[in-house]
Amino acid sequence: MLGSVFTKSLRDLRRGLAWWSVGLVGMVAMMAGVYPSIRDNPALNKLVEDYPEALKAFIAFGGSVDYVSGAGYLGIELFSFMVPLLFVIAAVASGAGAIAGEEERGTLDLLLSQPVTRRRVATAKLASAAVEVGALMVVLWLALWAGVMVFDMGVSAWNLLAASLTAGALGLAFGAIAFLLGAATGRRTFAIGLTAAAAVAAYLVNALAALVSGLGPVQKASPFYHYAVGDPLRQGVAPAHLLILVAVALVAAFAGIVLFDRRDLHSV
């Protein structure tokens, strides 16, 4: 029965996964196709160097602002904002809907009528959401690899995989937080809204920490700091920072499972 819950959850996510995949591939193809014109225009890099520090803080990925190199270009155009945004949105939607979505649709009682415990149902729902994020990571990596090969961007497949893994881990961290809030309250919209607000705050804290001295002490608490600081497009996987993101996801997921198991669901 646990397998049927997991399979059903995957079926529920398949259409969204297909559209997210199409969007990722299209975005990567478009950005990679523009790169040759950027690479052959060194004056653009000089222009970027003259940007205000506040703007550099928002567009930098891994602490470097460089439009000419393939890693710098992908970091600015994709990994500084668009990739994490898409992964966070996809993961938060799946995480919040894992339990709270079923509850709002009135189908949670059907799931709980199966001969499995609440914890196993929640685990199966979480596993399906994690599979969705994992599939998107693979799609992103393959699309990037193809773009880099076609347009000679000079970034290794390993570093592309490292950046994709880190983006997926960031998404999982916020997706697990959304799951926690949804499982604890049964309110999907609330879970999405609060997690989105937390993600925006975390992004701003990390981006502005170099400019606002008071934010320095709390910067390392931002998942976006651990997402970007290792510079995976140039340096590969940063194990310590990747593990921190995974740890946030696991702790939030476990807390959500426990709280869901203890909730009074008589009104569902």
N, C-alpha and C positions, 0 to 999 in steps of 0.2 A: 504493500500500500504506500509506503514511503516513496518508492520509485514512481508510482502513479502521480503523486503530488509534485514531484520534481519534473516529471515529463509534462504534466499539465502546465506547470509554471513556465517551462521552456516554450511550449506552444503559445502561451499568452504573450511571450516576449518576441516571438520570431518576426512579426511584422515590423516592430520598432527596430529590431536589430538590422533588418534588411535596409530600412531607410537610413539608419545611422551609418551603415556601411557605405551606401551609395554617396551619402554626404561627405564622408571622410575621403573616399577615393576621389571624388570630384574636386574637393578642396585641395588635396595634395597635388593632383594633376595640374590644376590651374596655377598654383604657386610655383611648382617645379618648372612649368613651361615658361614662366616669366623670368626665371633665374638667369639665362644666358644674356639677356639685355641688361640685367643688373650687374653681372660679373664684368661685362665689358665697359662699364661706366664708373671708373674709380672716383670720379668727381662726386658721385653720390655718397661714397663712404666719407669723403671730406665733409660733405654737408651734414651727415649724421653725427660726425664728431663734434660739430658746432651746436648740436641740439642742446637745449637747457637740461641741466642735470635731472630735473623733475621728470622730464619726458623720457630720458634715458632709463630712469628707474623703472618705468612702466614697460618699456619695450625690450629691455635686456633679458637674456636667458643665460644663466650661468655666469653673470657678471660681466659679459663682454658684448659690446655693441659693434657689430661688424657685418656689413652688407655684402662684401665681396666674396668671402669664403662661403662654401656651401653650408658649413655648420653654423656660421653666423647668420646667414640668410634664413635658414630653416628655423633657427632659434628665435629670430625677431618676428618673422612672418607667421609662423605656426605655433611654436612651443611657448612663446611668451604669453599668449592669450587664447588663441582660437582652439588649439588642441586641449588644453586643460578645461576650457569652458565647455566644450562638447562632452568630454569625458565626465565632468562633474554633473552636468545636466542629465546625461543618460543614466549615470549611476544613482543619482538622487531620486530620479523618477522611479527607477526599479526598486530601490531600497525602501522608499516611502510607501510604494504600492504593494510591497510583499505581503504585509499583514493588513495595514490600514486600508489599502485598496480593496482587498477582499471583504473587509468589514463594511466599508461604505457601500459596496455593491450587494451586500447581503448574502454573500457566498461563503463567508468564513465558517458558518455553522455546518455547511456541507463538508468542508475540508476536515473540520474537527470531529465529524461523525465517523471518519475512517478509523480503523483500529490501530491508530498510532498516537503517540503523546503529542502535546502541544509543542514541546521542544523539538521533536523530530519534524513536525510540520514546518516550524520556523526555520530549522536547519535546511530543509529541502528548498524552501523559498529563497533563502539566502544563497544557497549553492547555485540556483538557477540565475540569480542576479549576477553572481560572480562569473558564471560561464559567459553571460552576455558581455561583461566588461572584458573578459579574457579574449573573446572572439573579436571584439573591437580593437584590442591591442594587436592581434595578429593581422587584421585588415590594415591597420595603420602602418605597421611595420612593412608589410608586403608592398603597399602603395608607395611608401617612402623609398624602399629599396629599388623599385622599378623606376621611380622618378630620378633618383640619384644616378642610376645606371644610364638612363636615356640621355640625361642632360649633363653628365659628367660633373657632378657636384662635389666629388672628393670626400664623401663621408662613408666610413666603413659600415658594413651590414651589422656588425656587433654594436657600434655606437648608436645606430638607428634603433636596434632592438633595445638597448639600454634606455634610450629616451622614451620609447613606446612603453616599456615596463614601468618606468617612473610615472608616466602620465596615467597608466592604468591603476597604479597603486594610489595615486592622488584621488582618482575617481572612486576607488574602493573605500578609501578613508571617509570621504563625505557621504558616499552611498550607505555605509554602515551607520553613520550618525543619523541619516534620514530614517533608516530602518529602526534604530533605537527609539527615535521620537515617535514614529508611527506605531510601533509595537507597544509602546508604553501608553499612548493616548487613544489609538484607534482613529486618529484624525490625519488623513493623508495630506490635505492642503496645509495644515499647520506644520506638519513634518517637513514638507517641501519648502515652505516659506521661511521657517526658522533656520533650516540648514542652508538655504540660499543666502540668507542674511549673514550667517556665520562664515560662509565661503567668501563673500564679498569683503567682509571685515578682515579675514585672514589674508586675502590678496592685497588689500590696501596697506595693512601693517607691514607685510614683507616688502612691498614696492617702495613705501615711504620711509622705511627705517633708516636708509642711508641719508635722508634729508632731515628727518626729525629725530633729534638725539633721544628724546623721551621714549621712542618706540624701540630702540635698540635692545633693551632688556627683555622685551616680549617677542621679538622677531622670531626667535628659535621655537616659539610655541606655535607658529603658523605652519600648517602643512605645506604651504606654497614655498616656504623657505627650504624645506627638505626636498621638495620637488625640483627646485632650480639650482641650488647651491653647488651640487656636485658636477654641474656642467656635463651631463651625459653625452651630448653630441660630440664633445671633444675628448672627454676623459673616460667614457664608458660608465658602467654601473658604479655607484657610490654605495657600497653595502650598508654602511651605518645609517645613511639617510633613507634608503629604501626600506630597511627594516623598521625604522620609526613609523613610516607611513603604513606598513603592513600591521605593525603593533596597534596603531590607532584603530585600524579597521577591525582587528580581531577583538580588541577590548570593547569597542562599541557594539559589535555583533553579539558578543557573549552577554553584555549587559542587556541588550534588547531581547535576547532569548529568555533570560531569567525574568525580566519584568513582564514579558508577555505570558510566561508560564504562571505568574502569580496574580495576574489581573483577574478581576471579577468580570466575566463575560456573559453573565446571565441575561443582560439586556440585548445581546447580539441576536 
